[in-house]
Amino acid sequence: MLNSLRLPLLALLLAILLLVAVVALRLSELPPEPAPTLTPVARALPSATPLPTPLSAELLSTPTASAMRPAVAQGILREALIAPSCVLKLNPLLAGFNQADRDVTALIFEGLMKTDAYGNAVPNLAAGLPRISNDGLTYVFTLRDDIRWHDGEPFTSADVLFTISLMQAEDFSGPPDLRDFWRTVEVDALDARTVRFKLAQPLAAFPDYLRIGLLPEHALRGTTGRTLSAHPFNLNPIGTGAYQFERLLSDGARLRGVRLRAAPTFAARPEAAEGYALRQLDLLCYPTWEEARAAFERGEVNSISDVPAAVVQSLKALPLTLYAAYKPALGAIIYNWASQTAPFFRDVRFRQALARSVDRAALVTQFMADRAVVANTPILPSSWAYAPEISCPSYDPSAPEAAARSLAQVQITPPPPESDPNAPQATAPPSSVAYRFQLLLSDDAAQAALGQAVAEAWRALGLLVDVVVVDRITFRERLANGSFEAALVELDLAPSADPDPYSLWRQLPREGGLNFGNLNERRISELLEAARQTTDGSARVALYAEFQRLFCDRAAALVLYYPIYYYGVDGRLMGVQLGFISQPADRFRTLGAWRWLE
């Protein structure tokens, strides 16, 4: 019996073995299964929205013009700084008064923190992110142990304490806002590599303040807040940055600029292992754009900082590549909520009617071409806090009656006009309510034209809008003292990289800040307060998204445009990238990757 089954069993076994072999062969022919992707569970930040640049690099760089350019010296960049005042004080604590100083000191000095391409504060001279107490009041930083000053001395906590103490001095000769802020912060050194900061109240943006360049205690020992301004160090600085001071440049009659060279102490650091092909930087000052352009045409400079938007279209014949980024600013029409003559601004339906009657995109394109792009929310699109899914209301051609419907629902009516008490009384029909107010404009030509167009859109809605154009000094004075009903402003957000807009839109403007229109929305203020207190990055993202949604829903202001910053370079310079710009000096963020096309 067994003998009779042996042959069929052997055949079955052989068939099984053949089947296994075939399956194995097929599996070996399949592509390998991809490894699972690990998603960080820590702070997840949205990417910045790319700038809809109105010009392409190809239109601005002509091969024939490039061929006519003189050969460039490999490893050398000569840049034109459009600066009525050339370098005055190459000191990060004093550079706030002069743009040329800010540009140069950004290359020489470093802070504990710096910003990345999205405006996040990331470690620089700090060895890592700080340890933060549960109450958000104490920040402890460990310092890197591989940092040396340009003269070879080691960087220690003594340098941090010394820099902060100068800014805290009552007689500090730098910008008052630096002194006022740092006098609220306690700082001490736990050891040579550890620094502790104690805040008076929680401030999530505190790491952003630590981008300020640090000074060498050993080179300035004995200097006070008052004597710092006149110290020779300011024109012979020592920093820790990628480039060190070599000499001032002069034509014999006047100071022309500064020459920097690659710092050997920085080259020894890990981040300098690759790149930094530019070994020398000449930063030359020109009082006007016209002089800077002429210098570029002569081949005297290779790049130009802060190209005026008004000349962009005229540059197509030059071998100049323009890089664009959002300026740290917001153009908007704000309303004076405290106005006794225009109380209807406090009615959300009135503000929504104003917003829904204005085609923001069309007007910004028409009147701010090359200078700005339409704004959708009060936060810059290049910031990690921007919510791209949110857009403030605007004119919708598919619902042309939306503005009129909102206006019909307004419940706060204008005060009755002054009249002669002896004149016969006349009762106006309810439908003829006259909403009259003034729109204050600066005499900037583009802003004034845009404001006039907005006023026309409001008049088409039946509103009585009186446009008042004043010089810029008067404009600022009237903003500061609240002498306006509505005003088109360009809010300057520099130099902060943190998106915290608390001072612009919070309640209680009597305590300071830039809430010129006395905006009084409690929920907006609460969101901003919470976002500036929590140190949880994901929570801040959510809070700022909710702030943008509520700001737009409530039409708290009429957001109009984001101004554009332009940086012009010779088309042969490779590796230039502009990310988040909190100040023009941020254009140098990727300088290590810049190189000349050979």
Backbone hydrogen bonds, N-H to C=O, Kabsch-Sander energy under -0.5 kcal/mol:
donor,donor_aa,acceptor,acceptor_aa,energy
5,L,1,M,-1.2
6,R,2,L,-1.4
7,L,3,N,-0.7
9,L,5,L,-2.3
10,L,6,R,-2.3
11,A,7,L,-2.0
12,L,8,P,-2.3
13,L,9,L,-2.6
14,L,10,L,-2.3
15,A,11,A,-2.1
16,I,12,L,-2.1
17,L,13,L,-2.2
18,L,14,L,-2.2
19,L,15,A,-2.2
20,V,16,I,-2.4
21,A,17,L,-2.1
22,V,18,L,-2.2
23,V,19,L,-2.4
24,A,20,V,-2.4
25,L,21,A,-2.2
26,R,22,V,-2.5
27,L,23,V,-2.4
28,S,24,A,-1.9
29,E,25,L,-0.9
29,E,26,R,-0.8
30,L,26,R,-0.6
30,L,27,L,-1.0
39,T,37,T,-0.6
45,L,43,R,-0.6
49,T,381,P,-2.7
53,T,51,L,-2.5
59,L,56,S,-0.8
60,L,56,S,-0.7
60,L,57,A,-0.9
61,S,57,A,-0.5
61,S,58,E,-0.8
66,S,62,T,-2.3
67,A,63,P,-2.2
68,M,64,T,-0.9
68,M,65,A,-0.6
69,R,65,A,-0.5
69,R,66,S,-1.2
74,Q,72,V,-0.7
76,I,73,A,-1.9
77,L,280,Q,-2.3
79,E,77,L,-0.6
79,E,282,D,-2.7
80,A,303,S,-3.1
81,L,79,E,-0.5
81,L,284,L,-3.7
82,I,80,A,-0.6
83,A,81,L,-1.3
83,A,286,Y,-1.7
86,C,84,P,-0.5
90,L,234,N,-3.5
91,N,89,K,-2.0
94,L,91,N,-1.6
95,A,91,N,-1.4
97,F,94,L,-1.1
98,N,95,A,-1.8
102,R,98,N,-1.8
103,D,99,Q,-2.4
104,V,100,A,-2.0
105,T,101,D,-2.7
106,A,102,R,-1.5
107,L,103,D,-0.5
107,L,104,V,-1.4
108,I,104,V,-1.0
109,F,105,T,-2.8
112,L,210,L,-1.0
113,M,210,L,-1.9
114,K,122,V,-2.6
116,D,120,N,-1.8
119,G,116,D,-1.8
122,V,114,K,-3.3
122,V,120,N,-0.6
124,N,112,L,-2.8
125,L,111,G,-1.5
126,A,112,L,-1.8
127,A,142,T,-3.5
128,G,142,T,-0.5
131,R,140,V,-2.4
132,I,130,P,-0.6
133,S,138,T,-2.2
136,G,133,S,-1.9
139,Y,197,F,-2.6
140,V,131,R,-2.3
141,F,139,Y,-0.5
141,F,195,V,-2.9
143,L,193,R,-3.0
144,R,125,L,-2.4
149,W,153,E,-3.4
150,H,239,G,-2.2
152,G,149,W,-2.6
155,F,147,I,-2.1
157,S,192,A,-1.9
159,D,156,T,-1.2
160,V,156,T,-0.9
161,L,157,S,-2.5
162,F,158,A,-2.1
163,T,159,D,-2.1
164,I,160,V,-2.4
165,S,161,L,-2.4
166,L,162,F,-1.8
167,M,163,T,-1.6
168,Q,164,I,-1.8
169,A,165,S,-0.8
169,A,166,L,-0.7
172,F,169,A,-1.8
173,S,225,G,-1.6
178,L,175,P,-1.0
179,R,175,P,-1.3
180,D,176,P,-3.0
181,F,177,D,-2.0
182,W,178,L,-2.5
183,R,179,R,-1.8
184,T,181,F,-2.0
185,V,182,W,-1.3
186,E,198,K,-2.6
188,D,196,R,-2.2
190,L,188,D,-0.5
190,L,194,T,-1.7
191,D,194,T,-1.3
194,T,191,D,-1.3
195,V,141,F,-2.6
196,R,188,D,-3.1
197,F,139,Y,-3.1
198,K,186,E,-2.9
199,L,137,L,-3.3
203,L,136,G,-0.7
204,A,532,R,-3.8
206,F,203,L,-1.9
208,D,205,A,-1.5
209,Y,205,A,-0.8
209,Y,206,F,-1.2
210,L,206,F,-0.8
210,L,207,P,-0.7
211,R,208,D,-1.4
212,I,209,Y,-1.1
214,L,110,E,-2.5
217,E,215,L,-0.6
219,A,216,P,-0.6
220,L,216,P,-1.1
221,R,217,E,-0.7
223,T,220,L,-2.5
228,L,224,T,-1.6
229,S,226,R,-0.6
230,A,227,T,-0.8
231,H,228,L,-1.4
234,N,231,H,-1.9
235,L,232,P,-1.8
236,N,233,F,-1.7
240,T,108,I,-0.6
241,G,108,I,-3.1
243,Y,107,L,-1.7
244,Q,261,R,-3.0
246,E,259,R,-2.4
247,R,259,R,-1.4
249,L,257,G,-2.8
251,D,254,R,-1.8
256,R,249,L,-3.5
257,G,249,L,-1.8
258,V,283,L,-2.1
259,R,247,R,-2.9
260,L,258,V,-0.5
260,L,281,L,-3.2
261,R,244,Q,-2.2
262,A,279,R,-2.4
263,A,242,A,-2.5
267,A,263,A,-2.1
268,A,264,P,-1.0
269,R,266,F,-2.1
272,A,269,R,-1.6
273,A,270,P,-1.8
276,Y,592,G,-3.3
277,A,594,W,-0.7
279,R,75,G,-2.0
279,R,277,A,-0.7
280,Q,75,G,-2.0
281,L,260,L,-2.6
282,D,77,L,-2.7
283,L,258,V,-2.7
283,L,281,L,-0.6
284,L,79,E,-3.1
284,L,282,D,-0.7
285,C,256,R,-3.5
286,Y,81,L,-2.7
292,A,288,T,-1.7
293,R,289,W,-2.9
294,A,290,E,-2.2
295,A,291,E,-1.9
296,F,292,A,-1.9
297,E,293,R,-2.5
298,R,294,A,-1.8
299,G,296,F,-1.1
300,E,295,A,-2.6
301,V,295,A,-0.9
302,N,78,R,-3.9
303,S,78,R,-1.3
304,I,568,G,-3.2
305,S,80,A,-2.5
307,V,566,Y,-2.2
311,V,308,P,-1.4
312,V,309,A,-1.3
314,S,311,V,-1.1
315,L,312,V,-1.7
316,K,313,Q,-0.7
318,L,315,L,-1.9
320,L,60,L,-1.1
320,L,318,L,-2.1
321,T,319,P,-0.5
321,T,569,V,-3.3
322,L,320,L,-0.5
323,Y,567,Y,-2.8
325,A,565,Y,-1.9
327,K,563,P,-2.6
329,A,327,K,-2.4
330,L,491,L,-1.8
331,G,561,Y,-3.3
332,A,330,L,-0.5
332,A,489,V,-2.6
333,I,558,L,-2.2
334,I,332,A,-0.6
334,I,487,A,-2.6
336,N,485,E,-2.7
337,W,335,Y,-1.1
337,W,517,G,-2.9
339,S,336,N,-1.5
345,F,342,A,-1.5
346,R,343,P,-2.0
347,D,344,F,-1.7
348,V,346,R,-0.6
350,F,347,D,-0.6
351,R,347,D,-1.9
352,Q,348,V,-2.5
353,A,349,R,-1.9
354,L,350,F,-2.1
355,A,351,R,-2.3
356,R,352,Q,-2.6
357,S,353,A,-0.7
357,S,354,L,-0.7
358,V,355,A,-1.2
359,D,357,S,-0.5
360,R,358,V,-1.5
363,L,359,D,-2.3
364,V,360,R,-2.7
365,T,361,A,-2.1
366,Q,362,A,-2.0
367,F,363,L,-2.8
368,M,364,V,-2.3
371,R,368,M,-1.2
372,A,368,M,-2.2
373,V,562,Y,-2.1
375,A,560,L,-2.1
383,S,380,L,-1.6
384,W,118,Y,-1.4
386,Y,383,S,-1.4
390,I,387,A,-1.8
392,C,376,N,-2.7
395,Y,358,V,-2.1
399,A,396,D,-2.2
402,A,399,A,-1.9
405,R,401,E,-2.4
406,S,402,A,-2.1
407,L,403,A,-2.4
408,A,404,A,-2.1
409,Q,405,R,-0.7
409,Q,406,S,-1.0
410,V,407,L,-1.4
413,T,411,Q,-0.9
423,A,420,D,-1.8
428,A,426,A,-0.6
432,S,429,P,-2.1
433,V,430,P,-0.9
435,Y,433,V,-0.7
436,R,434,A,-0.8
437,F,464,L,-2.2
439,L,466,D,-2.6
440,L,438,Q,-0.6
440,L,486,A,-3.4
441,L,468,V,-3.1
443,D,470,V,-1.1
448,A,444,D,-2.9
449,A,445,A,-2.2
450,L,446,A,-2.4
451,G,447,Q,-2.8
452,Q,448,A,-2.3
453,A,449,A,-1.9
454,V,450,L,-2.1
455,A,451,G,-2.4
456,E,452,Q,-1.9
457,A,453,A,-1.8
458,W,454,V,-2.0
459,R,455,A,-2.3
460,A,456,E,-2.0
461,L,457,A,-0.5
461,L,458,W,-0.8
462,G,459,R,-2.0
463,L,458,W,-1.9
464,L,435,Y,-2.8
465,V,463,L,-0.9
466,D,437,F,-2.5
466,D,464,L,-0.6
467,V,465,V,-0.6
468,V,439,L,-2.6
470,V,441,L,-2.4
470,V,468,V,-0.5
475,F,471,D,-2.5
476,R,472,R,-2.3
477,E,473,I,-2.2
478,R,474,T,-2.6
479,L,475,F,-2.2
480,A,476,R,-2.5
481,N,477,E,-2.0
482,G,478,R,-0.5
482,G,479,L,-1.1
483,S,478,R,-2.0
484,F,482,G,-1.7
485,E,486,A,-0.5
486,A,438,Q,-0.9
487,A,334,I,-2.1
488,L,440,L,-2.0
489,V,332,A,-3.1
489,V,487,A,-0.7
491,L,330,L,-2.8
491,L,489,V,-0.6
493,L,328,P,-3.1
493,L,491,L,-0.6
494,A,328,P,-0.8
496,S,493,L,-0.8
504,L,501,P,-1.3
505,W,501,P,-1.5
506,R,502,Y,-1.6
511,E,508,L,-1.8
512,G,509,P,-2.1
514,L,503,S,-2.1
515,N,503,S,-0.5
516,F,514,L,-2.3
518,N,515,N,-1.7
522,R,520,N,-0.6
525,S,521,E,-2.2
526,E,522,R,-2.4
527,L,523,R,-2.3
528,L,524,I,-2.2
529,E,525,S,-2.3
530,A,526,E,-2.4
531,A,527,L,-2.4
532,R,528,L,-1.7
533,Q,529,E,-0.7
533,Q,530,A,-0.7
534,T,530,A,-2.1
537,G,535,T,-0.8
540,R,536,D,-2.1
541,V,537,G,-2.1
542,A,538,S,-2.0
543,L,539,A,-2.4
544,Y,540,R,-2.7
545,A,541,V,-1.8
546,E,542,A,-2.2
547,F,543,L,-2.3
548,Q,544,Y,-2.3
549,R,545,A,-2.2
550,L,546,E,-2.6
551,F,547,F,-3.0
552,C,548,Q,-2.1
553,D,549,R,-2.6
554,R,550,L,-2.7
555,A,552,C,-0.9
556,A,551,F,-2.1
558,L,333,I,-2.6
559,V,557,A,-1.1
560,L,331,G,-2.9
561,Y,331,G,-1.7
562,Y,373,V,-3.0
564,I,371,R,-2.4
565,Y,325,A,-3.5
567,Y,323,Y,-2.6
568,G,304,I,-2.2
569,V,321,T,-2.4
570,D,302,N,-2.3
571,G,319,P,-1.6
573,L,570,D,-2.4
574,M,572,R,-0.7
574,M,595,R,-3.2
579,G,577,Q,-0.5
580,F,117,A,-1.3
582,S,580,F,-0.6
586,D,583,Q,-2.6
587,R,584,P,-2.1
588,F,585,A,-1.8
589,R,586,D,-1.9
590,T,587,R,-0.5
591,L,588,F,-2.0
593,A,590,T,-2.4
594,W,591,L,-1.5
595,R,574,M,-1.9
597,L,572,R,-2.6
